[in-house]
Amino acid sequence: MNEPSRAPLIALRQVVKTYGTGTAAFRALNGVDLDIREGEFVAIMGPSGSGKSTALNILGCLDAPTSGAYYFRDIRVDELTRNQRALLRRQFLGFVFQGFNLLARTSAQENVELPLLYRGEDAAHRHEASRRALAQVGLDGWEHHTPGELSGGQQQRVAIARAIVTQPLVLLADEPTGNLDSKRGHEIMELLVSLNREHGITIIMVTHEPDMAAYASRTVRFVDGNVDSDLRKEQP
């Protein structure tokens, strides 16, 4: 099992995120401090409107803080240009969402290849990497099936393979089991645990389901735009 390093991979310092202006302004994050070390599996929980999804969007470079600092490997992300943030996102981050977001008429392998296509990788490398990623999530032999020929759990596995095909340092998952039944949800969580423990991928997951959060080694709870609690599980 991988042990987290001492220095944080990710650090938020007094991060504020405000939407709107004047009397319509809403502060989604209210001066958040948060450290995440390489190799951690962190579940972010909280009621609707607590700021958990806003925090995930900022960590994923999909949004920028109104004020405060976001550090990724000691790089001040909030001071980067939009193109620089896109490059960081492309090189180091993978994303899994509640909706699988697969192209309906495209094979599993072609769906997984998309991030590599955007990178400009050659066809031979794309094919090999996508087959390897699908095998990694237990879908060896399913490369040529379209999403309509796959179960919900299999579709989410394809989405996870697409997220890890670039070998990201961090995997950000937003309600990854939200569209699955309980059995398939637990299968996906076991897969995420395997990616974290066996492959060293840092995982940050937003969920509202306590039984899914229980798979993580650490649970951070947001309330009203603040970190309300931060609990680490004892590791065997």
N, C-alpha and C positions, 0 to 999 in steps of 0.2 A: 504494500500500500504506500502511495506517495505521501510524503510529509510536507506540509506547507513550509515555504521558505520564510525567513524572518522579515525581510523587507516586503511591503505590500506591492502587489502587482498593480492594483487599482486603488486610488485614494480619492475620495470626495472631501472637500474642505469647505464648510460653511456654504454649501450649495443651496441657492434659492432659485426657484422657478416660478415665475408669475405669468399668468395668461390674462390678456386684456389690459385695459387702462382705466384710470379714474375709479368711479364707483362700481364699475363692472369688473374690476381687477380681481382675480382669484389666485391666491398663492398656493400652488400645488406642493412645493417643497419649501420648508421654512428653516434653512440653515443646517442642512444635513452634513454630518461627518460620518464617513464610512470607509473602512479599509477592507480590502479583499486580497488575500494572499494566493500566490500561484498554487494550484492543486486543490483548492477548497471546492466544496459543493455547497453553495449557499441558496437556501430557499428564502424568498422575500414574500411576506404575507401582510395582510391588513385589509380592513373593510374597503368597500367601494369609495373612491375619492380620497384615500389615505396617502396617495403619492407613489405607490409601489410601481405602477406602470410608467409613470413619469421618470422615476429613478432609473428603470431599466432602459428607457429610450435614451436617456443621457449617457448611461454606461455604454450603450450600443452605438453612440455617435449618430443617432437618428434625430436627436434634439440637442440643444445647447442650453446651459444654465443661464439664467438672467444675471446672476452674480455668483461669486465663489469660484472655486478652482476644482478641476478634474484632472488628475494625473494618471497616466498609463505608462508604466515603466519609467517613471520620473519625467515623462514628457507632459507638458502643460497642454492638454487636449483642447480646453476651451479657448486657447489663444491661436489654435491652428485655423487655417483657411478651410472653406468648405471642401475643396479638392483634397487637402491634406487629411481631413477627417475621413473622407471617402476612401482614401488610400489605406489609412489605418484600419478602417472597417473591413476592407477587402483582404488585407494581409493577415489580420490577427483575430478576427471575430467571425463566428458562425451564429446563425439565427434559426430558431424553431418556434413556430407560432401555433396557436390553437387551431386555426384553419390551416390545412396542409399546404395550400397555395401551389398545387401541382398543375402543370399543363395537361389538360384532360386528354388530348389526342396524341400525347407524347409518351414514349416508353419510360419505364423507371430509370433506365440507364441514361437516356437523354435528359430527363429532369435533373438527375444528379450532376450531369456534366455542365449544366448552365453556368455555375460560378467560374469554372475553368474556361469556358467559352468567353466570358466577359474579361477574363485575364489575358486572353489571346494565346492560350496554350494550344499546341498542335493536337491533331485528332488522335494520334497514337497514345499520347500521354493522357488525354481526356478519357479515352476508352479504358485504359488500364486503371487509372485512379478511380473512376466511377465503379468499375467492377469490384475493386478492392474495398471501397466504401460500402457497397451493398452487401458484400460478404461480411463485413465488420458488424453490420446491423442484423445479420441473420437472413438475408434475402439472396443468397447465392442461388442462381438458377431462375430468378424472377426478373432478370434484366430487361426482357423484351415485353413485359406485361404493362398495359396502360393502367392508369389509376382506377378506371371503371372495372378492371379485372382483379382489383385488390381489395382486401378488407380495410376498415378504418385503421386498425392497428398497423397493417402493412403499409398503408399510405403514410402514416406518421413515421414509420421506419425509413421510407424513401426520403421524406423531408429531413430526417436526421442525417441520413447518408449525404444528402445535398449540403447540409450544414457543415459536415466534417470532411468533405472531399478535399477542401483546401488545407487541411491539417491546421485548424485554427488553434490559437492559444486559449481562447475563451469561447464557450458556447453559452449564448443567452437564450433562454426558453421562456416564452410567455404563455402560461396556461397550457403546457404541451399535452395534457391529458384531458382537457376540457371537453373535447368532442368524442371521447371514447368511453365505453362501458368500463366498469370497475376492473374486470379481468385484464382487458387490453391496456388499461391505464397502468396497472401494476407491472405488466410486461415492459411497457415503455420506461417506467421508472427503473426497473432492474437493468435495462439497457443503458440508461444514463449513468447509473452507478458504475457499471462496467467501464464505460468510456472514461469516467473520472478516475477510477482506481487503477485500471490496467493500462490506460493510455495517457494519463496525466492531464487530461483536459480540465481546465477550471470551468465549473458550471455555475451560472447564476440563473435561478429559476423563480419566476413569479407564479404563485399558486394560491388559491383560496381553500384548497383541500388539505386538512391536517394530515390525513393518511399518506398523501403524496409528499408533503413537506417532511414527513418522518424519514424519508430516504436520504435527506440531505444531512451533512455533518454539522450544519449550522443554520439557524433560523433567525432572520432579522424581521421584526414586525414593525410596520409603519402605522402611525395613527396621526391624522391631521397634519400630514406633511413633515412629521418628525420621526426619528427612530425611537420607538417606544421600548423595545427590548432587543437584545442580541444574545442568543444562547447557542453555545457550542455543545455538541453531543460528545460524550465520552467515546473514544475510539478503542476498539479491542486491540 
